[in-house]
Amino acid sequence: MTGTAVFLITAYGLGCDAPGPHTKAGTTPVASFTASADPRVLPLGSIVWIEGLGERMIHDIGGGVRGRHIDVFMDSCKEAGRVRVLRRVRILHTPKRSK
């Protein structure tokens, strides 16, 4: 996927709905940077610009994240619970898929 599209943006945080201290990519999630997405739409390592939230890197594949849906990592459960919006997302980079 390239260009700009509208995605559903939700949020998650450790201690509320994140399953553990590591992402699918094996990294520790970082607030204001880490996000999860459907790997069929945005593979691990993709970099996106989310309107109003800035640049995020896809390091995880949330269990309920399907299609044009990005789940961003936040510092707190309270903060994460307030995020559920449609936003324009510009795809800055998607890694080449191995054959």
C-alpha positions in Angstrom: 0.0 0.0 0.0 1.3 3.5 -0.8 -0.1 7.0 -0.8 -2.7 8.4 1.6 -5.8 6.6 3.0 -8.3 7.0 5.8 -7.8 4.5 8.7 -9.6 3.8 12.0 -7.1 4.9 14.7 -7.4 3.3 18.2 -4.9 3.0 21.0 -3.6 0.5 23.5 -1.2 0.5 26.5 0.7 -1.8 28.7 -1.4 -3.0 31.7 -4.8 -2.4 30.0 -4.9 -4.4 26.8 -1.3 -4.9 25.6 -0.5 -8.6 26.0 3.1 -8.2 27.1 6.2 -6.0 27.2 7.3 -6.9 23.7 5.9 -6.3 20.2 5.6 -8.9 17.4 8.8 -7.4 16.0 10.5 -8.1 19.4 10.9 -4.5 20.4 9.7 -2.8 23.6 6.8 -0.5 22.7 7.4 3.3 22.8 4.6 5.8 23.3 4.3 8.3 20.4 6.2 5.9 18.1 5.0 2.2 18.2 1.8 1.1 16.4 0.2 -2.1 15.3 -1.6 -2.9 12.1 -2.9 -5.7 9.9 0.3 -7.1 8.3 -1.7 -7.7 5.0 -2.2 -3.9 4.8 0.9 -2.6 6.6 3.7 -5.1 7.2 6.0 -4.9 10.2 8.6 -2.1 9.7 6.2 0.2 7.8 6.4 3.9 8.7 3.2 6.0 8.6 2.3 9.7 9.2 -1.0 9.9 11.1 -2.8 13.2 10.8 -2.7 14.8 14.3 -0.5 12.2 15.8 2.7 12.2 13.7 5.0 9.5 12.6 4.6 5.9 13.8 6.4 2.7 13.0 4.4 -0.6 12.7 6.1 -2.9 15.2 3.1 -5.0 16.2 0.0 -6.9 14.8 -2.9 -6.4 17.2 -5.3 -9.3 17.5 -8.4 -7.1 16.7 -6.6 -4.9 14.1 -8.0 -5.8 10.7 -8.0 -3.9 7.4 -7.4 -0.2 7.5 -7.0 0.0 11.2 -4.0 1.2 13.2 -3.6 0.8 17.0 -1.2 3.3 18.5 0.7 2.7 21.7 0.1 5.2 24.5 1.6 5.7 28.0 -1.6 5.1 29.9 -4.8 3.1 29.7 -6.8 6.2 30.4 -5.2 8.0 27.5 -5.6 5.0 25.2 -9.3 4.6 26.0 -10.1 8.0 24.6 -8.7 7.3 21.1 -11.1 6.1 18.4 -11.1 8.3 15.4 -10.9 8.2 11.6 -7.7 9.9 10.4 -5.8 10.4 7.1 -2.7 8.3 7.1 0.2 8.8 4.7 2.3 5.7 4.1 5.9 6.8 4.1 7.6 3.4 3.8 6.7 -0.2 3.5 9.5 -2.8 3.6 9.9 -5.1 0.6 8.2 -8.4 1.2 10.4 -11.5 0.9 9.4 -14.0 -1.7 
